[in-house]
Amino acid sequence: MRKQKRILIYGYGNPGRQDDGLGIAFSEAIEKWADKNQIHHITCDSNYQLNIEDAELISNFDLVLFADASIEDIKEFTLTRVKCSTSKIEFSMHAVSPAFVLDLCNKIYKKSPETYLLHLKGYEWDFKEGLTPDAKHNLKEAVRRIKKVILQETGPNELAQASSVC
């Protein structure tokens, strides 16, 4: 019997800024599904932004999927592989990037979990709670697709292939 990968789903963003809450909503949806179906090798977490302390957290997993809202010109969602980045802090709405956290994990804990970033297409960013209808649709599609990938548990590129049809 093959050992199951320990998976961390980590959503981040600000639910008080409409679609910026997509990452957290994704993490919560996967956690609810995993709990309901007794899938014990998945851990879900979330925060407003990534922090340097998250390097220790991700060191405990084989596979990490960060989820965040995106303003990129994408359809519903896309998935990219995260590689270590030696840059100090990248310019973004968040304090540190997934690549920076992965690099810290590698340097401090000598571990490099397979890491991806799920970019969830968002549309509105006003100071208001609740996702827009289009963002809710994108969230639903991403959750549906990633659940299938988790259940399949195939080779190392299954996550990257999850977004290839989007």
C-alpha positions as CSV (number, residue, x, y, z in Angstrom):
1,M,0.0,0.0,0.0
2,R,1.3,3.4,-1.0
3,K,1.9,6.0,1.8
4,Q,-0.4,9.0,1.4
5,K,1.2,12.3,1.0
6,R,0.6,14.7,3.9
7,I,-1.1,17.7,2.2
8,L,-1.5,21.2,3.5
9,I,-4.1,23.5,2.0
10,Y,-3.3,27.1,3.0
11,G,-5.7,29.8,1.9
12,Y,-4.9,33.5,2.5
13,G,-6.5,36.8,1.8
14,N,-8.9,39.3,3.4
15,P,-12.5,38.2,3.5
16,G,-13.4,41.8,4.4
17,R,-12.4,42.8,0.8
18,Q,-14.9,40.8,-1.2
19,D,-13.1,38.4,-3.6
20,D,-9.8,38.8,-1.7
21,G,-11.3,36.2,0.6
22,L,-11.3,33.5,-2.1
23,G,-8.2,31.7,-0.7
24,I,-9.6,31.4,2.7
25,A,-13.0,30.3,1.3
26,F,-11.1,27.6,-0.7
27,S,-9.3,26.3,2.4
28,E,-12.6,26.2,4.4
29,A,-14.4,24.3,1.6
30,I,-11.7,21.7,1.3
31,E,-11.5,21.3,5.1
32,K,-15.3,20.8,5.3
33,W,-15.1,18.2,2.6
34,A,-12.1,16.4,4.1
35,D,-13.7,16.3,7.5
36,K,-17.1,15.0,6.1
37,N,-15.3,12.3,4.1
38,Q,-12.8,11.4,6.9
39,I,-9.8,12.2,4.7
40,H,-7.1,12.5,7.4
41,H,-4.0,13.2,5.4
42,I,-5.2,16.8,4.6
43,T,-4.7,19.7,6.9
44,C,-6.2,23.1,6.1
45,D,-5.1,26.5,7.5
46,S,-5.6,30.1,6.6
47,N,-4.5,33.6,7.4
48,Y,-4.7,37.2,6.1
49,Q,-1.2,36.8,4.7
50,L,1.7,34.5,4.6
51,N,4.3,35.0,7.3
52,I,7.9,33.9,7.8
53,E,6.7,31.5,10.5
54,D,4.8,29.5,7.9
55,A,8.1,28.0,6.9
56,E,8.0,25.8,9.9
57,L,4.4,24.9,9.2
58,I,5.0,23.8,5.6
59,S,8.1,21.8,6.7
60,N,5.7,19.2,8.1
61,F,4.0,18.3,4.8
62,D,4.9,16.5,1.6
63,L,2.7,18.7,-0.6
64,V,1.5,22.3,0.0
65,L,-1.2,24.1,-1.9
66,F,-1.4,27.8,-1.3
67,A,-4.6,29.4,-2.5
68,D,-5.1,33.2,-3.1
69,A,-7.3,35.5,-5.0
70,S,-5.9,36.8,-8.3
71,I,-6.5,39.8,-10.5
72,E,-4.7,38.0,-13.4
73,D,-6.3,37.6,-16.8
74,I,-7.3,34.0,-16.2
75,K,-10.6,32.1,-16.7
76,E,-11.7,30.6,-13.3
77,F,-8.4,29.5,-11.7
78,T,-5.0,28.4,-12.6
79,L,-2.3,26.5,-10.7
80,T,1.5,27.2,-10.8
81,R,4.4,25.3,-9.3
82,V,6.2,27.3,-6.6
83,K,10.0,27.3,-6.7
84,C,12.2,28.7,-4.0
85,S,12.9,32.4,-4.3
86,T,15.9,34.0,-2.6
87,S,14.4,37.5,-2.9
88,K,13.8,39.1,0.5
89,I,10.2,40.2,0.1
90,E,8.4,40.5,-3.2
91,F,6.2,43.4,-3.9
92,S,2.6,42.3,-3.6
93,M,-0.5,42.9,-1.5
94,H,0.9,40.3,0.9
95,A,4.0,40.6,3.2
96,V,5.8,37.5,1.8
97,S,5.3,35.2,-1.2
98,P,4.8,31.4,-1.2
99,A,8.3,31.2,-3.0
100,F,9.9,33.1,-0.1
101,V,8.2,30.9,2.5
102,L,9.4,27.8,0.6
103,D,12.9,29.1,0.4
104,L,13.0,29.7,4.2
105,C,11.6,26.2,4.8
106,N,14.5,24.8,2.6
107,K,17.2,26.9,4.3
108,I,16.0,26.5,7.9
109,Y,14.5,23.0,8.0
110,K,16.3,21.4,5.0
111,K,12.9,20.5,3.5
112,S,11.2,21.4,0.3
113,P,7.7,20.1,0.0
114,E,6.1,20.0,-3.4
115,T,4.4,23.4,-3.5
116,Y,1.8,25.0,-5.7
117,L,-0.1,28.2,-5.8
118,L,-3.8,28.2,-6.8
119,H,-4.7,31.5,-8.4
120,L,-8.5,32.0,-8.0
121,K,-9.9,34.7,-10.3
122,G,-11.5,37.6,-8.4
123,Y,-13.3,40.6,-9.6
124,E,-14.2,43.0,-6.8
125,W,-12.0,44.2,-3.9
126,D,-14.1,46.8,-2.0
127,F,-14.3,46.8,1.8
128,K,-17.3,44.5,2.0
129,E,-17.7,41.0,3.1
130,G,-18.9,38.2,0.7
131,L,-17.7,36.9,-2.6
132,T,-19.2,38.1,-5.9
133,P,-21.3,35.6,-7.8
134,D,-18.5,35.1,-10.5
135,A,-15.9,34.5,-7.7
136,K,-18.3,32.0,-6.1
137,H,-18.5,30.1,-9.4
138,N,-14.7,30.1,-9.7
139,L,-14.4,28.8,-6.2
140,K,-16.8,26.0,-6.8
141,E,-15.0,24.9,-9.9
142,A,-11.6,25.0,-8.3
143,V,-12.9,23.0,-5.3
144,R,-14.5,20.4,-7.6
145,R,-11.4,20.0,-9.6
146,I,-8.9,19.9,-6.7
147,K,-11.1,17.3,-4.8
148,K,-10.8,15.0,-7.9
149,V,-7.0,15.4,-7.9
150,I,-6.8,14.7,-4.2
151,L,-8.9,11.5,-4.5
152,Q,-6.9,10.3,-7.5
153,E,-3.5,10.6,-5.7
154,T,-1.5,9.9,-8.9
155,G,1.9,11.2,-9.9
156,P,3.7,14.5,-8.9
157,N,2.2,16.6,-11.7
158,E,-1.4,15.9,-11.0
159,L,-2.0,19.3,-9.4
160,A,-0.4,21.2,-12.3
161,Q,-2.6,19.3,-14.7
162,A,-5.7,20.2,-12.7
163,S,-5.8,23.6,-14.1
164,S,-4.8,22.7,-17.7
165,V,-8.4,22.6,-18.8
166,C,-9.4,25.9,-17.3
